């Protein structure tokens, strides 16, 4: 087993979480009505790690 601070393990966990988030967002977006530009901008800020 790898140590929890192993850079490759950290990267793999981060990539898995990102892939799961991408799948979730794709499912939600496919079922939602079209967003306004203002809504898109707010969601983009959230995805970039800022506060909306």
PLY file of the C-alpha trace (Angstrom):
ply
format ascii 1.0
element vertex 52
property float x
property float y
property float z
element edge 51
property int vertex1
property int vertex2
end_header
0.00 0.00 0.00
1.22 3.48 -0.84
1.67 6.15 1.81
-1.13 8.71 1.88
1.28 11.50 0.88
2.48 9.68 -2.27
2.27 12.23 -5.14
0.99 9.64 -7.63
-1.71 8.50 -5.20
-2.74 12.09 -4.53
-2.94 12.78 -8.28
-4.94 9.60 -8.92
-7.44 10.48 -6.19
-7.76 14.03 -7.52
-8.31 12.74 -11.06
-10.94 10.26 -9.91
-12.84 12.96 -8.02
-12.66 15.25 -11.05
-13.97 12.49 -13.34
-16.87 11.78 -10.98
-17.69 15.49 -10.78
-17.58 15.79 -14.56
-19.99 12.87 -14.96
-22.35 14.35 -12.36
-22.32 17.80 -13.95
-22.94 16.31 -17.39
-25.99 14.42 -16.06
-27.40 17.50 -14.33
-26.80 19.79 -17.30
-28.40 17.33 -19.72
-31.63 17.42 -17.69
-31.69 21.14 -16.88
-33.10 23.98 -18.93
-30.61 26.23 -20.68
-28.77 28.58 -18.34
-28.60 32.32 -18.75
-25.18 33.87 -19.27
-25.29 35.19 -15.70
-25.95 31.67 -14.36
-23.14 30.24 -16.49
-20.78 32.90 -15.14
-21.70 32.09 -11.51
-21.23 28.36 -12.01
-17.91 29.00 -13.77
-16.68 30.97 -10.77
-17.58 28.06 -8.50
-15.75 25.59 -10.69
-12.68 27.78 -10.62
-12.68 27.73 -6.82
-14.12 31.16 -6.16
-17.21 32.29 -4.30
-20.27 33.16 -6.34
0 1
1 2
2 3
3 4
4 5
5 6
6 7
7 8
8 9
9 10
10 11
11 12
12 13
13 14
14 15
15 16
16 17
17 18
18 19
19 20
20 21
21 22
22 23
23 24
24 25
25 26
26 27
27 28
28 29
29 30
30 31
31 32
32 33
33 34
34 35
35 36
36 37
37 38
38 39
39 40
40 41
41 42
42 43
43 44
44 45
45 46
46 47
47 48
48 49
49 50
50 51
